[in-house]
Amino acid sequence: MEKLNDTLLYTLDKCFRTYNQFAQRNVRKAGYDITIDQWLILKSVAENPDITQNDIGKIVFKDNASITRIIQLLVNAGYLVREVYPTDRRRVNLILTESGKKITIDVNEIAVQNRAAALQDVETKSIEQLKKVLLQIIDNCQTLNT
């Protein structure tokens, strides 16, 4: 039986988790009281003003209950406002407040710096090759899941 540390997907998961912790520390160090997951939701709303909660979940890889909980935290913090959708009362519009817009932009700058630091000394060719491999793994899993 191979060891966990010897498997590609374990290493990939460890890489993601390590990066997420690194990114979160830098956001906190910059003085922002927001999680990476919260920022991803704000960024999704900023980029897609008519987005549904289901679609946000797909983008940020979270279940509906988690998305609902995080959105409520963002509403409570004053970063988002929920408005009833005019033609369907079961649906809501999520609207960034001014402070929501500001923190989304500010944390985005930190995210750009985080990515640059994480990818420091990694050749562009290697990044492109890795991205191609990861997309193939995603495709394999999605194909086998249907």
N, C-alpha and C positions, 0 to 999 in steps of 0.2 A: 504494500500500500504506500503510495507516495505521500510525502509530508505536505501539509498545507502550504508552507512557505515555498514549495517547489512548483506550485500550480500557477498558471498564468492568471486565471480569473481571481484567485485569492490575492495575488499581488496587485491586480487591478483594483480590487475592492479596497485593499490597504492603501493604495495610492490615492484613491478618491477620498477616503476617510481622513487621511493625513492632510491632504490639501484642504478639505473642508474645515478641519480644526485650525490649520494655519490661517486660512482666510477669515474665520470667525475671530481669532485672536487679533488680527489686524483691524477688523471693523471695530471691535471693542477698544483697542488701543487708540484708535482715532476718535473715541468718545461717543460712538453711536450705540444706542441700546436697542439693537435690532439684530435678529438672526439672519443668517444667509437664506434660510427658507422664506422668511418674511420678505426679504429684499427680492427674492426671485418672484414672489407673487406680485409685489408692487411693480417690478419691471415688466412682468407679463401684462398687467393691466395698462401700464404706460404704453406698451407697444401695440396692444390690441384693445382699444377702448370698449368694444362690444363683447368682450370675451365672457364666456360662461364659467361657472365654477368647475364644471366637468372638464372643460378644455384647459383650465389652469392646472387641474390635477394631472392631466396627460402631459403637459409641458414640464411640470416640476416633479413628476413621478411620486405623487402623493394621493392617498385615497380621499374620498369625499368628506369623511369625518374630519380628517386632518386639515383639509383645505378650509372647511367651515370654521374650525377652531382657530386657525391662524388668521383668517379674515376677520373674525370677531376681535381678536387681539389687535389687529391693525385698525379696526374701527374705533376700539376703545382708546388706542394711542393717538387717534386723530389723524391718521395717515390715509384712511379710506372712508368713504361715505357710501352707504347702500341706499339705492333708490328703487322703488318698485318699477318694474318694466311696464311701460304704458299699455301694451296690448296683451300682456300675460302676467297676471299677479303672482304666478308661481316662480317667476324669474325676477332677478334683481340686476340692476346696473351697478357696477362698482366704479366709483369715481375717485381719483386721487385728489386729495386736498392739496393746498399749497405746500404744507409741510411734508406731505407724502411725495409730491414732485421733487422737492428739494432733497430729501433723504435718498430718494431713488437715484438722483443724479450724483450726489456726493458719494454714496456707497459704490456706484458704478465706477467712479474714478479709482477707488480702492481696489475693486475687483480687477480692473485693468492692470494695476500695479502688482496685485497678487499673481495674476497669470504670467506676467513678465518675469517675476521673481522665480516662480515655479518652473518655468521653461528656460531659465537662464542656462546657457551652455548646451542646450539641446538644439541640434541642427534642424533647420527647416525641413530638409529632406526626411529626416527621421520622424518628425512630427507628422508629415504627410503620409508616410508609410504606416505609422501607428494608427492614424485616423482611418486609413483604408482598411486595415485589419479589424479595427473595432467596429466599423460599419458592416463588415462582412459577418462578424460575430452576431451583431444585432439582427441582421437579415436572416441568418441561420436560425436564430431563436424565434423570430417572428414567423418564419416559414414553418418551423416544426410545431409551433403553437396553434396553427390553424387547422 
